[in-house]
Amino acid sequence: MPKRACAPLSKNVNLFLKVNRPPSPKRETGVTLPDISSLSTIASIGGGPIGGGWAAHFLARGFDVRAYLHDPAEEPAFREIIETAWPCLIELGLADTASLERLYITSNLEDAVAGAAFIQESAVERLDEKQDLYHKLGKIVGADIVIASSTSGLLMSDIQARCDIAARTLVGHPFNPPYLLPLVEVVGGAKTTTDSIDWAMAFYQHAGKEPLRLKKEIPGFVATRLQEALWREALHMVANGEASPEDIDRALRFGPASRMAVQGQCMAFHVACGEGGMAKNLDQFGPALKLPWTRLDAPKLTPALRNAMVDGCRDMAGSENFKTMAAERDQKIARILKVVRQKG
């Protein structure tokens, strides 16, 4: 296939310049992984919004990006994704070495991964096609290269089934758009080695992301499952004529959304009950978990679950006291609301 070096995207842009699996033994391969501090070239596989979003992020962080598109006809849409992202990335702050000229596009897979020290795969969300792709990558990629999948729900144990370098394959699931939202959920498969996961965690942090290491494989990972629970409740309310989509979005935007930007669900409930923290919250409101507010079955509030939540929130709070945490929360939420109001 023809190779296409990057051309300027536009004058305007250039001006702005299935079930839980038990833990498996992780076998170390003895292969030395790339030095993250000197890593300069990344291969991004996939021309959709996630692949394009990853490419934009890595370009903004100053990497050379070798993008693989399955079909050359995808190139205009792919470039449009990066063009759309670039002004916002400029506003957030580009790396000193960031440049759109560091993008290289090809429809030859072997050419795309040549010289890359890391591969972010964002191909179509079909298990059979991902297995075929990883089988091919296993034949052309060195055993020292980590390959991360952006899959939003497939398990790496299934994806890596026919890959010769399965030890280096793992999930690096972003939240959309990848160039703005920092979360990346990282988890290996049955054949993934611990050093591969350690390396991926360090790399994503180096690349400006907020990596979350999952304790085990689970369909949908952590953030998507939480999002799906919220989405399911929204659909129930709409279906039953209890609220409109606008009602639901207003409830979120002017309710918990701003608070969640500074405190997650667990810490928000911990701080909300004052000095008593999560212990007071569960002891006082625990019986209400079984009230028919939600269409989802609530877990039984066992002593073990109660203590796990209480201890986890105490660990997150550390030495911070309630008044300090509440004040910081309020200040940050106020700043977010101020920006929202200024932008209309």
N, C-alpha and C positions, 0 to 999 in steps of 0.2 A: 504494500500500500504506500502511497506517497506520503512523505513526511512534510509537516508544515510548521515552520518556525512561527513564533508569535509576531503578529503585527499589532499596531496600536488598536485598542478597542474602539476608541472614538476620540475626537479632538477634545470634547468636553472632559472626558475622564482623564486624559493625559494632562489636561490643565490642572486638575486636582491631584495631578499625579496619583415441648410437648409435656413434660413433667419434670419436677426437680430430679436432678441426678446426684447421687452421693459423690463426695469428693474422691478423686482418683489420685493415685500416686503420681507425682510429677517427676519425671526423669530428666536430669540435666544432660545436655548433649556434649558439653565440653567445648563447644564452639564459642569463640569470642564474638560478642555482639558489637556493632559499630559504636564508636565514641560519640555520644550525643552532642557534646560541646562543639565538635567539628563537623557534624552532619550538615550537609548543604543541599542535598537533592532528594526529593520525595516524588514517588509515583502516585498519582491519583487515578483510580479506575472508575469510570462511570460518568456519563454526561448529563445526568438529571440534576434536580435542585440540590441534592445532598452532595453529589460529586462536585458540582460547580461551586457549592458553598465551601467545601473543604479546600478546593483549589484556591479560592479567594482568600481564605484564612491563611493558608500556608504562604501564599505570595505576600500577603501583608506582613507576615512574620519574617520575611527576608529569605525564604527558601527558593531554590530552583524547583519548579513543578513540571513534571512530565506527565501530561494528561492523556489517558487512553479513552478514546471514544469508539464504541463498537461500530457505529455507522458514521461516516464522514458528514452525512447530512445533519448530524446533531450539532455540528460546530457553531452555527449562528446562535442557536438557543443557549448553548454552553457559554459562549462569550457574553451573551446578554446577561446571564446570571452574575458573572463577575463584574460586568459594567455597572449593574444595579447595586452591587455590594460595595464597590470601591469608594464612592464618596463618603459613605458612613464609616468605612475603615480608616479613611484619611482623618475624619473627625475624631475617631477614637485614638488615633496615633499609629503611624506606620513605623516599622523597624527601619533603621538607617539604610539597610540594604534592600528594602522592599522596592519592587519594580514589576510592572506588568510585562516588561520585556523578558522576565525570567520564566515566562510560561511557554511551554513547548507542547504542541498537540500532535498526536499521531493515532492512526487506526491499526497500528501493528503492535500487538501486545508485547512481544519481545523487545521491540524498540522502546516502548514506554518504560519498561522496568530496568533498562540498561543503565547502570551507574547509580540507581536509586538505593539509598540506605534505609528506606522505610517505604512500605506500600499501604495506602489507605484505599480499601476496596469498597465501592458504593454501587455495585452492579444491581441489576434487577432483582427484586425480592422473590426469587423462585429457587427452591432448594436444589432441584436438578441442575439448573444453570449455574448456581454457585459451586456445586460440587464439580461440574465440568471445568469451571474457571480455575478452581484451586488445584485440580488435577494438572492442568496446563502450567500453572504457576510453579507447582512443585517440580516440574521438569526444567524450568528455565531460570529459576531464582536460586541464589546461593543459600546454603543452610544457616547463614548468619543474618538473614534478613527477616525481620518481623513483618507479618502481614496482618492488618487489622480490618475487620469487616464492620461496616456501618449498619449491618442488619438491625431492623427494629424489633425482631421477634424470633428469628431462627436461632437454633442452638449451634454453637461452634462444634460441639461433638458430632453433629450431623454434617455440617458444612465440610469439616476437615477429613471426612471418612476416607476419601481416595487421594489425599494429598501426601506426597513423599516427604514434605517438610512440615508435617502437621504440628510438630513440637513448637514451631515458630508462629502458629496461627492463633488468633484470638479475636474477640469482639472488642471494637472501640466504637460504641454506639453514641452518636452525638444527638443533641437536640436541635431542631430546625428553627432558624438558620444556623449552620455550624460556624459561620464567621462572626456571629454575635453572641449566641448563648454559649457559655463556657463549659457546660457539663459534658463529660465523656464517660460513659459507663464501660468499665473494663472487666472482662471475665474470659477465662480460657475454656477450652474443651477438655475432653478426657485425655487427649494426647499432648496438650499444651504444657510446656515446662514452666516452673516457677520463675526462672530467670527471664523468660520471655515476658511474663506479666510484669515483673519488676522493671524491666527495661521500658516497656510500653508506658507504665505509670510515670516514670522519670521523663520519658520523651514528651508525653502530652503536657506535663507541667512545664517543661522547657519551652514548648511551643505555645504557651500562653493559655492552656486549657485548665479546667478544674476536673481532674480525673477522679472517678469514684470506683474503687475496687470492690466488686461484688464478692460475697462470701461463697456463692455457689451459682451454677447455671440455673436460670429460671426464665421461662418464656415471658417475653416482654420486659425483662430486667426490672429495675426499681421505679424510675421516674415514669415510664410509660404505663406501668400498672397503676400507679397512683392517678395519673391523668385519665386512664380508662375508667376508674371508679367514679371520678367526677363527671366524665362524659356520660356514663351509664345513667347516673342520677338525673342529669340534664334531660336526656332523652325520655326518661320516665315522666318527668314533670311536663314536658311538652306534649307527650302522647296522652296524658290524662287531663290536659287543659288546665293545669295548675299554674303554669308560667309560660311566657313566650321566650323565644331565644334572646330577645332584647332584655327582658326581665332578668334572665339568667346571667347574661354578660354584665349588666349593670350591677347586679348583686355581687359579682366577683370583682369587677373593676373598682367599685367603691367600698368593698368589704375586705375580704381576706387577701386579695391580690397584692396590694401595696405592702401589707405586713409580711407576706411570704417572700418578698424581695430581700428582706433583712433577717427574717426568722422563719424556719421551716415549721411544719405542722407540730412536731413534738415540742420544740422549744417555745413556740407561741403559747401552747397550752401550759407549759411549765411556768412561764413568766406571768401568764394571765391570772394565776391563783395566788400571786403574791409570795410571801415568804414560805408558804406551805408547798409551793411548787407542784410538780407532777403528782406527788403523793396525795396532796389535798384534792387535786383535780379528779384523780381516779377514785379516791375514797368517797368523794361527794357526788360525783356524776356517773360513776361506774354503773350503778343500777339502771341509768337511763340508756345505756347502750342497747338494751333490748326493746326500747320503745320503737314503735313502727314508723320512725321517721324515714328510714332508708329502706330501699328494696333489696339491699345486700345483707346477707346474714352476717351478724357481728360475731367475732370470736368470743368464746367464754373468757371472762376476766378472771383467770386463775391467779393465785398468789405469784406464780412464776412469771406470768405475763406482766402483772402489776409491778413486780420488782425489777424486771428487765427495763420497763419504760422509765421507772423512777431513777434507776442507776444510770441509764443511758443519758437522761437529761441532766443529771448531776455532773456526769463526766463532761458533757458539752459546756455546761456553765462554768466548770472549773472553779476558780476562786472569785469569780464575779458575783456580786450580790444582786438581789432583785431590783433595787432602786437604780443601780448603774445600768443593768441590762434593759430595764423599762425605758430609762431616759434615752439610751442610745437607740433603741428601737423607734421611739417616737420621733427623734431628730431625723433619722434616716427616712422614715415614712413621710415626714413633712417635706423633705427635700424632693422625694419622688413626686409627691402630689404637686409641689410647686412647679416642677419641670413640666408635668402633664398639663397643668393649667396654662402655663406660658405658651405651650405649643398648640393649645386649643384642642 
